[in-house]
Amino acid sequence: MMIECLQRELGERKKSSLVLYMIEHPEITELEAIAQLQNKTDNIMQQLNWEVIRPTSVPSACKQIHFHMARTMNVFYRRTDGFSSPTEMAGMVKKVLFEVVS
């Protein structure tokens, strides 16, 4: 799915993070670029999680709002471009709201 998004964005001359990363690292393949960006995202989410639970002068509720937004964006963009694929995003929303967690 991400490869299809990359091809579409290249055709439309859009500069997504994947396109920019591949321009900066011309020696890697599309799949390697996707894997490296996902690894960076995972590391950043771990750091953000630590910042939320770490005691600071910022109220916990304020930190959690930003953390939850980052998690939401991560869900919608993890496997595909969830915003230009309405059926993909609708499927994720239905899973969250209506499917029973087992």
C-alpha positions as CSV (number, residue, x, y, z in Angstrom):
1,M,0.0,0.0,0.0
2,M,2.8,2.5,0.9
3,I,4.4,1.8,-2.5
4,E,1.2,2.7,-4.3
5,C,1.0,6.0,-2.2
6,L,4.6,6.7,-3.1
7,Q,4.0,6.3,-6.8
8,R,0.9,8.5,-6.6
9,E,2.7,11.2,-4.7
10,L,5.6,11.1,-7.1
11,G,3.2,11.4,-10.1
12,E,1.5,14.4,-8.4
13,R,4.9,15.9,-7.5
14,K,3.9,15.9,-3.8
15,K,6.7,16.0,-1.3
16,S,5.8,13.5,1.5
17,S,8.2,12.3,4.1
18,L,8.9,9.2,2.2
19,V,9.7,11.0,-1.0
20,L,12.0,13.4,0.8
21,Y,13.7,10.6,2.6
22,M,14.3,8.8,-0.7
23,I,15.7,12.0,-2.2
24,E,18.1,12.3,0.7
25,H,19.1,8.6,0.5
26,P,19.1,7.6,-3.2
27,E,21.0,4.4,-2.4
28,I,18.1,2.7,-0.7
29,T,15.0,1.0,-2.1
30,E,11.4,2.1,-1.5
31,L,10.9,-0.8,0.9
32,E,14.1,0.0,2.9
33,A,13.0,3.7,3.1
34,I,9.6,2.6,4.4
35,A,11.2,0.3,7.0
36,Q,13.6,3.0,8.1
37,L,10.9,5.6,8.5
38,Q,8.6,3.2,10.4
39,N,11.6,2.4,12.7
40,K,12.1,6.2,13.3
41,T,8.4,6.6,14.0
42,D,8.4,3.7,16.5
43,N,11.4,5.3,18.3
44,I,9.7,8.7,18.4
45,M,6.5,7.2,19.7
46,Q,8.5,5.5,22.5
47,Q,10.1,8.8,23.4
48,L,6.8,10.6,23.3
49,N,5.3,7.9,25.6
50,W,8.1,8.5,28.1
51,E,7.6,12.3,28.0
52,V,3.9,11.7,28.8
53,I,4.6,9.6,31.9
54,R,7.6,11.6,33.1
55,P,6.8,14.0,35.8
56,T,7.1,17.6,34.6
57,S,5.5,21.0,35.3
58,V,3.2,20.5,32.2
59,P,-0.2,19.0,33.3
60,S,-0.7,15.4,32.4
61,A,-3.9,16.2,30.5
62,C,-2.1,18.5,28.2
63,K,0.6,16.0,27.4
64,Q,-2.0,13.2,26.8
65,I,-3.9,15.3,24.3
66,H,-0.8,15.6,22.1
67,F,0.2,11.9,22.7
68,H,-3.3,10.7,21.7
69,M,-3.2,12.9,18.5
70,A,0.2,11.4,17.6
71,R,-1.2,7.9,18.1
72,T,-4.2,8.6,16.0
73,M,-2.0,10.0,13.1
74,N,0.2,6.9,13.5
75,V,-2.7,4.6,13.1
76,F,-4.0,6.4,10.0
77,Y,-0.6,6.6,8.3
78,R,1.1,3.4,9.5
79,R,0.1,1.1,6.6
80,T,-1.4,3.4,4.1
81,D,-2.3,7.0,3.4
82,G,-5.6,6.8,5.4
83,F,-6.8,10.2,4.5
84,S,-6.8,9.8,0.7
85,S,-8.2,6.3,1.1
86,P,-11.6,6.8,2.7
87,T,-12.5,3.1,2.8
88,E,-9.3,2.3,4.7
89,M,-9.9,5.1,7.3
90,A,-13.6,4.1,7.6
91,G,-12.6,0.5,8.2
92,M,-10.2,1.5,11.0
93,V,-12.8,3.7,12.7
94,K,-15.3,0.9,12.6
95,K,-12.8,-1.5,14.2
96,V,-12.1,1.0,17.0
97,L,-15.8,1.8,17.6
98,F,-17.7,-1.4,17.0
99,E,-15.5,-4.5,17.2
100,V,-15.2,-6.3,20.5
101,V,-11.7,-6.5,21.9
102,S,-11.0,-10.1,22.8
